[in-house]
């Protein structure tokens, strides 16, 4: 799963101007999230990367209007 986390952090880092501390925090957070998804049975690396990126974007920007999270 390290490759998935690396891919997510690389992509997110290109989208945002984060310092080393911000990238470290994002890596730790998305690593935990990906581990949770993996333990729930999701194994596709591409899907995990998409979910991880969406998770970080939502964490930074908040929930988009009209999205209930259900």
LINRA-V583834 format. One line per field, one symbol per residue. ss: DSSP state (~ for helix, > for strand, _ for the rest). burial: b if it has 9 or more other C-alpha atoms within 8 Angstrom, else e. A space follows every 50 residues. Layout:
# LINRA-V583834
ss: ???
burial: ???
This chain:
# LINRA-V583834
ss: _~~~~~~~~~~~~~~____~~~~~~~~~~~~~~~~~~~~_____~~~~~~ ~~~~~~~~~~~_________
burial: eeebbebbbebbbeeeeeeeeebeebbeebbebbbebbeeeeeeeeebbb ebbebbbbeeeeeeeeeeee
